[in-house]
Amino acid sequence: MKEACGVVGVVAPGRDVAHGCYDGLYALQHRGQESAGMAASDGRQITVVKDNGLVSHVFTENTLQALKGSLAIGHTRYSTSGSANWTAAQPAFRSAGPAGFALAHNGNLTNTHELADAAGLDSRSLLSDSDLLAELIGRVVEAGATLPEALHDVLRRAEGAFSLVVAEADAIYAVRDPYGFRPLCLGRLGPAEAPAGWVVASETPALDVMGATFVREVAPGEMVTLRAAGADSTRLLEPAAGPQRLCIFEFVYFARPDAYLLDHQVHSTRRRMGSLLAATAPVAADLVIGVPDSGIPAAEGYAQASGTPFGQGLVKNRYIGRTFITPDQDQRAAGVRRKLNPLRDTIAGQRLVVVDDSVVRGTTTRALVRMLRDAGAREVHLRISSPPFGWPCHYGIDTPTRDELLATRFDLAGMCAFVGADSLAFLSLEDLRRAVGVAEGCCDACLTGNYPAPVPVTVGASRGRW
């Protein structure tokens, strides 16, 4: 399973903003480690730099110095559709319009083939959903429309998840899909009475590192326009009925713990997940440890609620990418050993409660349990701060088939035996919603099969909207 991307955009009149955009991308590195890119404008032309690799590998000081201009957008990528090679790195650029435009996308469309067929395109030749959107928008611009008009024309026909930042020579347009599946927030540079610029980003920590003040989240269906003169808002698309549907796994795993989503800090919600899990799945143990990084706040909450001591049992190699979003399944299992190493003196002879954020395929969890037993753990009791995955996501997390999901192959006892734990328990959906603090404000289709927006294939019984 893998998450899509991170996006950032900044406008600051009279300043070269490439370094600030770099900082924002660096803060969003956890959202995608496959490639990174930036498009900067000096008001006359757009320059794009992108490549495979981490943000720090793609951009050097010389590169950033060459990206002149007071307007820039950036992107960190992990593919959920299309190619993983360099050509699919973003931002995507099209020469349509006076200076062309660049587009960066977080999400996943569910009607890619229909959109491509209607435009006479071979969907097999497309690099990604983002490439398709750029191509369709470019065609409308070439036919005489403005870029905002083209965005409305194309995006009103798009289904699925998309948080976009689109740049032309003198403006950035930030758009969120009508359901609000993927996060997007607005920030201000300088004081409210005299703003020095504006920033949009996938998560609030990107605003923090760029020196921006959080203003609000971009609303579902909204388009925020950033120019030298200021920021304006318009309803580009009609919001979906009911509450927005931000992915609930942003709280469980994807977002940084210092991020704020729906007015809740992620770290606090993860601690509450652990506390609720301790109440429903207690076990006699000597030590509670968390799986770095997102499992640690939940482990702290579990330990506090249960009265079992909390300890550091695993050391993380900070220079290894997230195994959850490693492209190849064999690499995932090997990535556990590269990424985590047990503290043997802490673990040996102990009955452990090991708190992790999720179990998807089960292979990395099995490797983790084996590692802890090899380090001398007497018992390993797994506690998972989310419910079992039972359905594929079509909105930006890569769980392509139900056959890959451990919970569709085994019951609870079978899952426990597969991963090799002494016991296994999951947080209930009701308690997860309670921990997040938003009863109906999140998409949980991967846990329930209730898809709020159309999906491309029938994935099971007739639940949700097909």
HELIX and SHEET records of a PDB file:
HELIX    1   1 ALA A   18  ALA A   27  1                                  10    
HELIX    2   2 GLN A   29  ARG A   31  5                                   3    
HELIX    3   3 VAL A   55  VAL A   58  1                                   4    
HELIX    4   4 GLU A   61  ALA A   66  1                                   6    
HELIX    5   5 TRP A   86  ALA A   88  5                                   3    
HELIX    6   6 THR A  112  ALA A  118  1                                   7    
HELIX    7   7 SER A  123  SER A  125  5                                   3    
HELIX    8   8 ASP A  129  GLU A  142  1                                  14    
HELIX    9   9 LEU A  147  LEU A  155  1                                   9    
HELIX   10  10 THR A  204  VAL A  209  1                                   6    
HELIX   11  11 PHE A  249  PHE A  249  1                                   1    
HELIX   12  12 GLU A  250  PHE A  254  3                                   5    
HELIX   13  13 VAL A  266  THR A  280  1                                  15    
HELIX   14  14 GLY A  295  SER A  306  1                                  12    
HELIX   15  15 THR A  323  ILE A  325  5                                   3    
HELIX   16  16 GLN A  329  LYS A  339  1                                  11    
HELIX   17  17 ARG A  344  ILE A  347  1                                   4    
HELIX   18  18 THR A  363  ASP A  374  1                                  12    
HELIX   19  19 ARG A  402  GLU A  404  5                                   3    
HELIX   20  20 LEU A  406  ARG A  409  1                                   4    
HELIX   21  21 LEU A  412  VAL A  419  1                                   8    
HELIX   22  22 LEU A  429  VAL A  436  1                                   8    
HELIX   23  23 ALA A  445  THR A  448  1                                   4    
SHEET    1   A 7 ILE A  46  ASN A  52  0                                        
SHEET    2   A 7 SER A  35  SER A  41 -1                                        
SHEET    3   A 7 LEU A  71  ARG A  77 -1                                        
SHEET    4   A 7 CYS A   5  VAL A  11 -1                                        
SHEET    5   A 7 GLY A 197  ALA A 201 -1                                        
SHEET    6   A 7 CYS A 185  LEU A 189 -1                                        
SHEET    7   A 7 ALA A 212  GLU A 217 -1                                        
SHEET    1   B 6 ALA A  92  ARG A  94  0                                        
SHEET    2   B 6 PHE A 101  LEU A 109 -1                                        
SHEET    3   B 6 GLY A 160  GLU A 168 -1                                        
SHEET    4   B 6 ALA A 171  ARG A 176 -1                                        
SHEET    5   B 6 GLU A 222  ARG A 227 -1                                        
SHEET    6   B 6 GLY A 230  ARG A 235 -1                                        
SHEET    1   C 2 LEU A 246  CYS A 247  0                                        
SHEET    2   C 2 CYS A 442  CYS A 443  1                                        
SHEET    1   D 2 TYR A 260  LEU A 261  0                                        
SHEET    2   D 2 HIS A 264  GLN A 265 -1                                        
SHEET    1   E 4 LEU A 287  GLY A 290  0                                        
SHEET    2   E 4 ARG A 351  ASP A 356  1                                        
SHEET    3   E 4 GLU A 379  ILE A 384  1                                        
SHEET    4   E 4 SER A 423  PHE A 426  1                                        
SHEET    1   F 2 LEU A 314  LYS A 316  0                                        
SHEET    2   F 2 LEU A 340  PRO A 342 -1                                        
END                                                                             
